[in-house]
Amino acid sequence: MNIILLGPPGAGKGTQAAMLVDERNMIQLSTGDMLREARTSGTEMGKMVAGVMDRGELVTDEIVIGLIREKLEGDAKGGFIFDGFPRTLAQADALAELLVETNQTLDYVVELAVDDEVLVERILGRAAEAVAAGGEARADDNEESLKVRLMAYYKQTSPLIGYYHAKGQLQSVDGLGTMDEVKASIGKALS
Ligand code: AMP
């Protein structure tokens, strides 16, 4: 089973993906994590995307499609969870082609629906927690980048809701509530 978790920044995609990995032996493909890794390891690509990410804008389709292509050629175990990908219609089309090429299917698209106010609270809370724990907040977890990230979501990513709805693949889940409540709703959507 391959699924997409769709939703704005702070909707809980990463948290829910991690739970699906633990319980269903699925593989989480987070393009955000892959890009942050590229930055930490100092690759050319990592250096190229750093400023764009910190501002909260989207990196090019070509880069993220390349990252996903590599992973789809590997072992699929219990299936892939696409977390933070696709984020544009071009990425969604590319994903459909890649799945055909690798003889796989897209089984569900789960939208996590959350109010903007909750997103801002969650993300600024996540930054404060990271600092309180002695670490560093994500460079893009600040109010200014967050505004850009939300706008990128509404302008570039939210059209995917209509796209997958039209394909009959969209399941919408209430992303408010506790982690376990959201997890239970996703479980229902996938059954
Ligand atoms: P995330 O961890 O999913 O919030 O992603 C962090 C940042 O990485 C985003 O704000 C973008 O700059 C970049 N990014 C992650 N995934 C994508 C994607 N599918 N398309 C374009 N940019 C992405």
Boltz pocket constraint, residues with backbone or C-beta under 6 A from the ligand:
constraints:
  - pocket:
      binder: B
      contacts: [[A, 9], [A, 31], [A, 32], [A, 33], [A, 35], [A, 52], [A, 53], [A, 54], [A, 56], [A, 57], [A, 58], [A, 59], [A, 60], [A, 61], [A, 64], [A, 83], [A, 84], [A, 85], [A, 86], [A, 87], [A, 88], [A, 91], [A, 140], [A, 149]]
      max_distance: 6.0
